[in-house]
């Protein structure tokens, strides 16, 4: 499966770029880290997931969607 590499820096830009690439036939999207996995990257990842749809694979620099989701969940659980 060929991946679409998303270069937009803002969540809104990511959403537009993912939607465009999805219409072009891509179902796997890779975002480069801009914030070291911080809040901006999480917002961009969320925008990409929303625009890509349920069947798509969304990654942040090689970290697949399910793993990224579980990392955020476990970190939040550890902070309580």
TORLODO-642335 format. One record per residue: x, y, z of N, C-alpha, C in turn. Coordinates in pm, 1 decimal. Layout:
REM TORLODO-642335
paba n.px:X n.py:Y n.pz:Z ca.px:X ca.py:Y ca.pz:Z c.px:X c.py:Y c.pz:Z .
...
REM end
This chain:
REM TORLODO-642335
paba n.px:84.3 n.py:-116.7 n.pz:0.0 ca.px:0.0 ca.py:0.0 ca.pz:0.0 c.px:89.7 c.py:124.1 c.pz:0.0 .
paba n.px:66.8 n.py:211.8 n.pz:-94.3 ca.px:144.1 ca.py:334.4 ca.pz:-105.6 c.px:89.2 c.py:438.9 c.pz:-9.1 .
paba n.px:178.7 n.py:509.8 n.pz:56.2 ca.px:138.6 ca.py:610.8 ca.pz:154.1 c.px:142.8 c.py:749.7 c.pz:93.6 .
paba n.px:51.3 n.py:832.6 n.pz:139.0 ca.px:53.9 ca.py:974.9 ca.pz:106.2 c.px:126.0 c.py:1044.4 c.pz:221.1 .
paba n.px:230.3 n.py:1118.4 n.pz:190.9 ca.px:305.0 ca.py:1190.9 ca.pz:292.9 c.px:246.2 c.py:1330.0 c.pz:306.5 .
paba n.px:200.6 n.py:1361.9 n.pz:424.5 ca.px:131.7 ca.py:1486.7 ca.pz:451.4 c.px:232.0 c.py:1588.3 c.pz:504.5 .
paba n.px:237.7 n.py:1703.8 n.pz:438.1 ca.px:338.2 ca.py:1803.4 ca.pz:472.4 c.px:280.2 c.py:1928.2 c.pz:538.4 .
paba n.px:148.0 n.py:1938.6 n.pz:547.2 ca.px:85.6 ca.py:2056.6 ca.pz:606.6 c.px:124.9 c.py:2070.2 c.pz:753.4 .
paba n.px:133.7 n.py:2193.3 n.pz:799.0 ca.px:178.6 ca.py:2218.4 ca.pz:935.4 c.px:64.9 c.py:2241.9 c.pz:1034.1 .
paba n.px:-49.4 n.py:2289.4 n.pz:986.3 ca.px:-161.9 ca.py:2317.0 ca.pz:1075.4 c.px:-264.7 c.py:2204.5 c.pz:1067.9 .
paba n.px:-341.9 n.py:2184.1 n.pz:1173.2 ca.px:-445.6 ca.py:2081.2 ca.pz:1167.7 c.px:-544.1 c.py:2101.1 c.pz:1052.0 .
paba n.px:-583.2 n.py:2225.2 n.pz:1026.0 ca.px:-675.3 ca.py:2251.9 ca.pz:914.5 c.px:-611.0 c.py:2216.9 c.pz:781.2 .
paba n.px:-484.7 n.py:2250.9 n.pz:766.2 ca.px:-412.2 ca.py:2217.3 ca.pz:643.9 c.px:-396.7 c.py:2067.7 c.pz:626.3 .
paba n.px:-372.1 n.py:1997.9 n.pz:736.4 ca.px:-360.2 ca.py:1851.5 ca.pz:733.1 c.px:-492.0 c.py:1791.1 c.pz:686.4 .
paba n.px:-603.0 n.py:1839.1 n.pz:742.8 ca.px:-734.6 ca.py:1786.1 ca.pz:705.9 c.px:-760.6 c.py:1804.2 c.pz:556.3 .
paba n.px:-730.1 n.py:1921.0 n.pz:502.7 ca.px:-751.3 ca.py:1946.2 ca.pz:360.0 c.px:-662.7 c.py:1857.7 c.pz:273.1 .
paba n.px:-536.9 n.py:1843.1 n.pz:313.7 ca.px:-443.9 ca.py:1762.1 ca.pz:235.8 c.px:-481.6 c.py:1614.0 c.pz:239.2 .
paba n.px:-522.2 n.py:1564.4 n.pz:354.9 ca.px:-563.9 ca.py:1424.0 ca.pz:366.5 c.px:-688.9 c.py:1400.1 c.pz:282.3 .
paba n.px:-784.8 n.py:1490.2 n.pz:290.1 ca.px:-907.6 ca.py:1474.8 ca.pz:212.3 c.px:-877.5 c.py:1470.3 c.pz:62.8 .
paba n.px:-789.0 n.py:1556.4 n.pz:18.3 ca.px:-750.2 ca.py:1558.5 ca.pz:-122.5 c.px:-683.4 c.py:1427.2 c.pz:-164.0 .
paba n.px:-591.6 n.py:1377.5 n.pz:-79.1 ca.px:-520.8 ca.py:1253.6 ca.pz:-109.5 c.px:-614.2 c.py:1132.2 c.pz:-101.6 .
paba n.px:-711.1 n.py:1137.9 n.pz:-10.6 ca.px:-809.2 ca.py:1029.1 ca.pz:0.6 c.px:-891.7 c.py:1020.1 c.pz:-127.1 .
paba n.px:-931.4 n.py:1135.3 n.pz:-178.9 ca.px:-1006.8 ca.py:1138.3 ca.pz:-304.5 c.px:-923.1 c.py:1087.6 c.pz:-421.3 .
paba n.px:-790.9 n.py:1100.9 n.pz:-409.4 ca.px:-699.3 ca.py:1051.8 ca.pz:-513.8 c.px:-674.9 c.py:901.3 c.pz:-501.1 .
paba n.px:-729.2 n.py:838.8 n.pz:-395.0 ca.px:-719.9 ca.py:694.3 ca.pz:-382.3 c.px:-629.5 c.py:641.5 c.pz:-272.7 .
paba n.px:-568.0 n.py:728.3 n.pz:-196.1 ca.px:-479.9 ca.py:682.5 ca.pz:-88.1 c.px:-561.6 c.py:639.4 c.pz:33.2 .
paba n.px:-510.9 n.py:539.5 n.pz:105.4 ca.px:-575.6 ca.py:496.9 ca.pz:228.9 c.px:-474.5 c.py:484.2 c.pz:343.9 .
paba n.px:-352.6 n.py:528.6 n.pz:319.1 ca.px:-248.7 ca.py:530.3 ca.pz:422.6 c.px:-182.9 c.py:667.9 c.pz:419.2 .
paba n.px:-170.2 n.py:730.0 n.pz:536.2 ca.px:-119.9 ca.py:866.6 ca.pz:544.9 c.px:-11.5 c.py:874.2 c.pz:652.1 .
paba n.px:98.1 n.py:941.5 n.pz:619.6 ca.px:210.3 ca.py:954.4 ca.pz:712.5 c.px:236.3 c.py:1103.0 c.pz:735.0 .
paba n.px:235.3 n.py:1144.3 n.pz:861.4 ca.px:264.3 ca.py:1282.3 ca.pz:898.9 c.px:402.0 c.py:1288.7 c.pz:963.1 .
paba n.px:478.7 n.py:1387.3 n.pz:926.7 ca.px:608.7 ca.py:1409.5 ca.pz:990.6 c.px:587.7 c.py:1480.8 c.pz:1124.0 .
paba n.px:666.0 n.py:1443.4 n.pz:1223.0 ca.px:659.4 ca.py:1511.9 ca.pz:1352.3 c.px:708.4 c.py:1655.1 c.pz:1336.2 .
paba n.px:636.6 n.py:1748.4 n.pz:1396.6 ca.px:680.9 ca.py:1887.8 ca.pz:1399.5 c.px:709.0 c.py:1933.1 c.pz:1542.3 .
paba n.px:644.9 n.py:1864.5 n.pz:1636.7 ca.px:646.2 ca.py:1908.2 ca.pz:1775.6 c.px:699.7 c.py:1798.2 c.pz:1867.5 .
paba n.px:776.4 n.py:1705.7 n.pz:1812.3 ca.px:830.6 ca.py:1597.0 ca.pz:1893.7 c.px:723.2 c.py:1508.8 c.pz:1954.8 .
paba n.px:610.0 n.py:1496.3 n.pz:1885.9 ca.px:500.1 ca.py:1415.5 ca.pz:1937.8 c.px:412.8 c.py:1489.9 c.pz:2037.1 .
paba n.px:433.7 n.py:1620.7 n.pz:2047.1 ca.px:359.3 ca.py:1703.2 ca.pz:2143.1 c.px:218.4 c.py:1737.3 c.pz:2096.3 .
paba n.px:161.9 n.py:1838.7 n.pz:2157.8 ca.px:22.9 ca.py:1875.7 ca.pz:2134.9 c.px:-6.8 c.py:1910.4 c.pz:1988.8 .
paba n.px:79.4 n.py:1984.7 n.pz:1922.5 ca.px:55.1 ca.py:2018.2 ca.pz:1781.7 c.px:48.6 c.py:1891.8 c.pz:1696.6 .
paba n.px:139.9 n.py:1799.2 n.pz:1718.6 ca.px:138.3 ca.py:1673.7 ca.pz:1643.7 c.px:11.4 c.py:1593.8 c.pz:1671.8 .
paba n.px:-33.5 n.py:1592.4 n.pz:1796.9 ca.px:-155.9 ca.py:1520.3 ca.pz:1831.3 c.px:-277.8 c.py:1583.9 c.pz:1765.1 .
paba n.px:-281.3 n.py:1716.6 n.pz:1759.9 ca.px:-391.8 ca.py:1785.4 ca.pz:1692.4 c.px:-390.4 c.py:1756.0 c.pz:1542.5 .
paba n.px:-271.9 n.py:1757.3 n.pz:1483.3 ca.px:-259.1 ca.py:1726.5 ca.pz:1340.6 c.px:-299.6 c.py:1582.2 c.pz:1313.1 .
paba n.px:-260.1 n.py:1491.1 n.pz:1401.0 ca.px:-293.9 ca.py:1349.7 ca.pz:1386.5 c.px:-445.3 c.py:1329.0 c.pz:1395.7 .
paba n.px:-508.5 n.py:1397.7 n.pz:1489.5 ca.px:-653.3 ca.py:1389.1 ca.pz:1503.5 c.px:-724.6 c.py:1440.1 c.pz:1379.3 .
paba n.px:-676.9 n.py:1550.9 n.pz:1324.4 ca.px:-737.0 ca.py:1606.1 ca.pz:1202.7 c.px:-720.6 c.py:1509.2 c.pz:1086.2 .
paba n.px:-604.9 n.py:1445.9 n.pz:1078.2 ca.px:-580.3 ca.py:1349.1 ca.pz:970.8 c.px:-670.8 c.py:1227.8 c.pz:985.5 .
paba n.px:-684.7 n.py:1176.9 n.pz:1106.2 ca.px:-771.4 ca.py:1060.4 ca.pz:1129.5 c.px:-916.1 c.py:1091.8 c.pz:1094.6 .
paba n.px:-962.6 n.py:1207.7 n.pz:1134.7 ca.px:-1100.3 ca.py:1246.7 ca.pz:1107.5 c.px:-1125.7 c.py:1255.4 c.pz:957.3 .
paba n.px:-1033.0 n.py:1316.6 n.pz:884.7 ca.px:-1048.0 ca.py:1333.3 ca.pz:739.2 c.px:-1027.4 c.py:1204.2 c.pz:662.7 .
paba n.px:-944.2 n.py:1116.4 n.pz:715.0 ca.px:-910.0 ca.py:993.1 ca.pz:643.5 c.px:-1022.0 c.py:889.5 c.pz:650.6 .
paba n.px:-1093.9 n.py:883.9 n.pz:760.2 ca.px:-1200.4 ca.py:785.9 ca.pz:775.8 c.px:-1153.0 c.py:662.4 c.pz:850.2 .
paba n.px:-1250.2 n.py:574.7 n.pz:880.2 ca.px:-1222.7 ca.py:458.2 ca.pz:964.3 c.px:-1130.2 c.py:355.0 c.pz:900.7 .
paba n.px:-1140.5 n.py:332.9 n.pz:771.3 ca.px:-1063.1 ca.py:227.1 ca.pz:707.3 c.px:-919.3 c.py:267.3 c.pz:677.5 .
paba n.px:-885.5 n.py:392.6 n.pz:693.9 ca.px:-751.8 ca.py:441.0 ca.pz:660.5 c.px:-652.7 c.py:414.9 c.pz:773.7 .
paba n.px:-526.5 n.py:411.6 n.pz:736.6 ca.px:-416.1 ca.py:400.4 ca.pz:832.1 c.px:-349.0 c.py:537.2 c.pz:838.3 .
paba n.px:-336.9 n.py:590.2 n.pz:958.7 ca.px:-272.9 ca.py:720.5 ca.pz:978.6 c.px:-156.3 c.py:699.9 c.pz:1072.8 .
paba n.px:-39.0 n.py:749.0 n.pz:1032.9 ca.px:82.5 ca.py:731.3 ca.pz:1113.4 c.px:148.9 c.py:864.9 c.pz:1139.2 .
paba n.px:215.4 n.py:874.2 n.pz:1251.6 ca.px:299.7 ca.py:988.1 ca.pz:1284.6 c.px:443.2 c.py:938.4 c.pz:1282.9 .
paba n.px:515.6 n.py:970.7 n.pz:1179.1 ca.px:654.3 ca.py:925.9 ca.pz:1162.1 c.px:673.3 c.py:777.9 c.pz:1190.7 .
paba n.px:589.6 n.py:692.4 n.pz:1128.4 ca.px:604.3 ca.py:548.6 ca.pz:1139.3 c.px:533.4 c.py:484.4 c.pz:1255.9 .
paba n.px:465.5 n.py:562.8 n.pz:1337.6 ca.px:390.7 ca.py:508.1 ca.pz:1450.4 c.px:245.3 c.py:493.8 c.pz:1405.9 .
paba n.px:196.0 n.py:371.3 n.pz:1393.0 ca.px:62.2 ca.py:345.0 ca.pz:1339.0 c.px:-46.4 c.py:398.5 c.pz:1430.7 .
paba n.px:-162.4 n.py:422.3 n.pz:1373.8 ca.px:-276.6 ca.py:479.4 ca.pz:1446.5 c.px:-308.5 c.py:408.9 c.pz:1576.9 .
paba n.px:-328.4 n.py:275.6 n.pz:1579.7 ca.px:-366.0 ca.py:212.3 ca.pz:1705.4 c.px:-261.7 c.py:231.1 c.pz:1815.0 .
paba n.px:-135.0 n.py:223.9 n.pz:1779.2 ca.px:-29.5 ca.py:241.3 ca.pz:1879.4 c.px:-28.7 c.py:384.5 c.pz:1930.9 .
paba n.px:-46.5 n.py:479.3 n.pz:1841.0 ca.px:-48.7 ca.py:619.3 ca.pz:1882.4 c.px:-164.7 c.py:645.3 c.pz:1976.5 .
paba n.px:-279.1 n.py:585.8 n.pz:1947.6 ca.px:-396.1 ca.py:603.8 ca.pz:2033.0 c.px:-372.3 c.py:542.8 c.pz:2170.2 .
paba n.px:-311.4 n.py:425.0 n.pz:2175.2 ca.px:-290.2 ca.py:360.0 ca.pz:2303.6 c.px:-182.4 c.py:430.5 c.pz:2384.2 .
paba n.px:-84.6 n.py:490.8 n.pz:2317.2 ca.px:18.5 ca.py:565.3 ca.pz:2390.1 c.px:-44.3 c.py:682.2 c.pz:2461.2 .
paba n.px:-129.9 n.py:757.8 n.pz:2392.7 ca.px:-196.4 ca.py:870.9 ca.pz:2455.1 c.px:-283.3 c.py:828.0 c.pz:2570.7 .
paba n.px:-350.3 n.py:715.7 n.pz:2558.7 ca.px:-438.1 ca.py:665.8 ca.pz:2663.7 c.px:-357.5 c.py:623.5 c.pz:2785.8 .
paba n.px:-248.8 n.py:550.3 n.pz:2763.8 ca.px:-170.1 ca.py:502.5 ca.pz:2878.0 c.px:-100.3 c.py:617.2 c.pz:2948.5 .
paba n.px:-58.3 n.py:718.7 n.pz:2873.9 ca.px:6.0 ca.py:833.8 ca.pz:2937.0 c.px:-94.0 c.py:909.3 c.pz:3023.9 .
paba n.px:-216.7 n.py:923.4 n.pz:2971.9 ca.px:-319.5 ca.py:993.3 ca.pz:3047.4 c.px:-354.2 c.py:914.4 c.pz:3174.5 .
paba n.px:-360.4 n.py:782.4 n.pz:3163.2 ca.px:-391.6 ca.py:698.1 ca.pz:3278.4 c.px:-280.4 c.py:707.8 c.pz:3383.7 .
paba n.px:-155.6 n.py:716.2 n.pz:3336.6 ca.px:-43.7 ca.py:725.7 ca.pz:3429.1 c.px:-37.7 c.py:857.1 c.pz:3502.2 .
paba n.px:-96.9 n.py:961.6 n.pz:3443.1 ca.px:-92.6 ca.py:1093.7 ca.pz:3503.8 c.px:-196.0 c.py:1108.6 c.pz:3615.8 .
paba n.px:-292.6 n.py:1017.1 n.pz:3621.7 ca.px:-398.9 ca.py:1029.7 ca.pz:3723.6 c.px:-354.2 c.py:990.2 c.pz:3860.3 .
REM end
